Amino acid sequence: MKRLVSEGALIPLAQGLFACPKKGRFGPVAPTDSEIMRAFLEDAPFVFTGPERWNALGLGSTAVFATSLVYNTKRSGLFELGGRKFDLRRVAFPQPPTPEWFVIDLFENAGSVSASPRMLADALVRVLRRGAFDIQRLGEMVDRFGKRSTQVLVHDAIQVATV
């Protein structure tokens, strides 16, 4: 391994985890975050979530995290792999995740992005009235993945938006 690393054929990502870099026009190309997670979690299901996905929902969230938030079925903890930081959490998630699930995930993590759940609910009413999300699927996602407080807020927002 030492020889392959010194020759540039392998890049060490973590203890016992290496990547075989692809050759690009300007030198070796590092593996993507998805490739790193697939190897690190040994093909266990995972989904990237967090501010990057939450901000795109149009609910007023504009947070930024220094680490990538990854839900999976295998590991929890903070890990540095290939110079990148990942916050892994064992959390239930649908396969594949839908935009409606990311809405519920944002509500569940409102405190981490300094957003008030009430403010998110008001914003959700506005975007639901514009037809941004599948209301039935949103209801199913909150019933399946949301805490009771999130369920109440989202079902109230759905009711107000459909009146």
C-alpha positions in Angstrom: 0.0 0.0 0.0 2.8 2.4 0.9 4.4 1.9 -2.5 1.1 2.5 -4.4 0.4 5.6 -2.3 3.9 6.9 -3.0 3.5 6.2 -6.7 0.1 8.1 -6.7 -1.9 5.0 -7.7 -3.8 5.2 -4.4 -4.9 8.1 -2.2 -5.4 7.4 1.5 -8.8 8.6 2.7 -8.8 7.2 6.2 -7.3 4.3 8.2 -7.7 1.3 5.8 -9.7 3.3 3.2 -8.0 4.2 -0.1 -9.2 5.6 -3.4 -7.8 4.8 -6.8 -7.9 8.3 -8.4 -9.0 8.8 -12.0 -6.6 10.6 -14.3 -7.9 14.0 -15.4 -6.5 16.5 -17.8 -4.8 18.4 -14.9 -3.8 15.4 -12.8 -5.5 13.0 -10.5 -9.2 13.5 -9.8 -10.4 12.9 -6.3 -13.4 10.7 -5.7 -16.8 12.2 -5.3 -18.5 12.4 -1.9 -20.9 9.7 -3.1 -18.1 7.4 -4.1 -16.4 7.9 -0.7 -19.6 7.1 1.2 -20.3 4.1 -1.0 -16.9 2.7 -0.1 -16.9 3.8 3.6 -20.4 2.4 4.2 -19.8 -0.7 2.1 -22.8 -0.1 -0.2 -25.2 0.3 2.7 -28.0 2.8 1.8 -27.3 6.5 2.4 -28.6 9.9 1.5 -26.9 13.3 1.6 -29.1 15.9 3.3 -28.6 19.2 5.0 -28.6 22.9 4.1 -27.7 22.4 0.5 -30.9 20.4 -0.1 -33.0 22.4 2.5 -32.1 25.8 1.0 -33.4 24.6 -2.4 -36.9 24.0 -1.1 -37.9 27.6 -1.1 -38.9 27.7 2.6 -36.6 30.5 3.6 -33.7 28.4 4.9 -30.3 29.8 4.1 -27.9 27.8 6.3 -24.5 26.5 5.5 -22.7 23.6 7.3 -19.0 22.9 7.3 -19.6 19.2 7.1 -21.8 17.1 4.8 -24.8 15.5 6.6 -25.3 11.9 5.6 -28.1 9.7 6.8 -27.4 6.0 6.6 -28.2 2.6 8.1 -24.8 1.7 9.3 -22.7 4.3 11.2 -23.0 7.5 13.3 -20.4 10.0 14.1 -18.1 12.7 12.7 -15.6 11.4 10.2 -12.9 13.0 8.1 -12.4 11.1 4.8 -10.0 12.3 2.1 -9.8 15.8 3.8 -13.6 16.2 3.8 -15.8 16.1 6.9 -18.9 14.0 7.1 -21.5 13.9 9.9 -23.0 10.4 9.6 -26.3 9.7 11.4 -28.3 6.5 11.6 -31.7 7.9 10.6 -34.7 6.4 8.7 -35.1 7.8 5.2 -37.0 6.7 2.1 -35.4 5.2 -1.0 -35.2 7.3 -3.1 -35.7 10.5 -1.0 -38.3 12.8 -2.4 -38.5 16.6 -2.1 -41.4 16.2 0.3 -39.2 14.1 2.6 -36.5 16.8 2.5 -39.2 19.2 3.7 -39.9 17.0 6.7 -36.2 16.6 7.3 -35.8 20.4 7.4 -38.6 20.7 9.9 -36.9 18.0 12.0 -33.7 20.0 11.9 -35.1 23.5 12.1 -33.0 24.2 15.2 -29.7 23.4 13.5 -30.4 26.1 10.8 -31.8 28.7 13.2 -35.3 28.5 11.7 -38.5 28.6 13.6 -40.8 25.7 12.9 -43.7 28.1 12.9 -41.9 30.3 10.3 -41.2 27.2 8.2 -44.9 26.2 8.4 -46.0 29.7 7.2 -43.5 29.4 4.3 -44.8 25.9 3.6 -48.4 27.2 3.2 -47.1 29.7 0.6 -45.2 27.2 -1.5 -48.0 24.6 -1.3 -50.4 27.2 -2.7 -48.0 27.5 -5.6 -48.1 23.8 -6.2 -44.5 23.2 -5.3 -44.9 19.9 -3.6 -47.2 16.8 -3.9 -49.5 17.4 -0.9 -50.5 13.7 -0.6 -46.9 12.6 -0.6 -46.0 15.3 1.9 -48.7 14.0 4.3 -47.4 10.5 3.9 -43.8 11.6 4.5 -44.7 13.5 7.7 -46.7 10.7 9.1 -43.9 8.2 8.4 -40.8 10.3 9.3 -41.9 13.3 11.4 -42.1 13.8 15.1 -45.6 14.5 16.5 -44.9 18.3 16.6 -43.8 18.2 13.0 -46.9 16.2 12.0 -49.1 18.8 13.6 -47.4 21.8 11.9 -47.3 20.2 8.5 -50.9 18.9 8.5 -52.1 22.3 9.6 -50.1 23.9 6.8 -51.6 21.4 4.3 -55.1 22.2 5.6 -54.6 26.0 5.4 -53.0 25.7 1.9 -55.9 23.6 0.5 -58.7 25.9 1.7 
